[in-house]
Amino acid sequence: MQIGPHPATGRGAAARPARGLGPQLLRTYEILRARNGHLGWWPGRTRIEVIVGAILTQNTAWSNVERAIARLRAARLLSVAGLRRATDPQLEAAIRPSGYFRQKRRKLRAFLALLDRAYGGSLARMARAPTAALRAELLATWGIGPETADSILLYAFGRPVFVVDAYTERIAMRHGWIHPPRRYDRLQALFTRHLPTDADLYNDYHAQLVWVGKHHCRPQPRCHDCPLRVLPGRRQIPGGSRATEAPSAGR
């Protein structure tokens, strides 16, 4: 998307406070968007595929989730009806590559129970629920925490909810955007207070931060060629000028 007038308000970045984090957060996105283009995340064909991916990606690499989703698709289980009819052994066998497969099977079942109980098994009906109410229901569902709930809201239902994760936290801490104590809601509010309320912006911004976290802002950082090295306020990280690892591919 263009950083310009926001369709809901007619105001763009210029309407934001001239001081503070707003301009820097917008500049961060502009730099990354110029470097990468729109990253087109989340790579799901259907709502249920995005939801399944959001649950399976907990505590594992996305490459493992891709393998699990491919197995679900091959077994014709990658639909609400398919997940519902699958036996526990069938479901566990399909999602085994994602790790913690017994727990994740329970989490998928818990989501289906919410869908059936509150929305008659209809994702279309769930998509019409108010954002705050749906988020509360997701958070009350076993195995779904804030990051997973917000990923479902943003990527499956297109709601303007900013998703934060470990990459976001690491980047924000190293650039001095936040200070301890670090809480999910506090970090999320940092972005929602200073950015236009726009689902496409939130979608791609989160994907861009994940790209930075995987390629540059690692536990052992690669600052020397990071596109965000031009931002003011960046903290000096021990070892941050050295290329200690080869970049990982993809998100």
Number of C-alpha atoms within 10 A of each C-alpha: 10 9 14 12 14 15 11 9 10 9 13 15 18 11 12 16 11 10 8 11 17 21 16 16 18 17 16 18 19 15 16 21 17 10 11 10 13 17 16 10 14 17 12 15 8 12 18 17 19 20 21 27 23 22 24 30 19 19 10 13 13 17 14 17 23 18 16 26 24 15 19 23 15 11 14 13 19 19 16 18 12 15 21 17 12 14 11 15 10 15 26 22 16 22 25 19 19 25 19 15 18 15 13 22 22 16 19 20 17 17 20 20 16 18 19 15 10 13 17 12 17 13 16 11 12 18 17 11 13 10 18 10 10 16 19 12 16 23 17 13 17 14 18 21 15 17 19 23 24 24 25 26 24 21 24 21 21 16 21 20 23 25 25 22 16 12 19 20 21 17 21 18 17 16 17 13 18 17 12 6 6 11 11 14 10 11 21 17 13 17 22 16 12 18 21 25 19 18 18 16 19 23 24 21 25 21 21 25 24 21 20 21 21 19 21 25 22 17 12 16 21 25 21 13 12 15 15 20 14 10 13 10 12 17 12 11 13 9 12 18 15 13 15 11 12 9 12 10 8 10 17
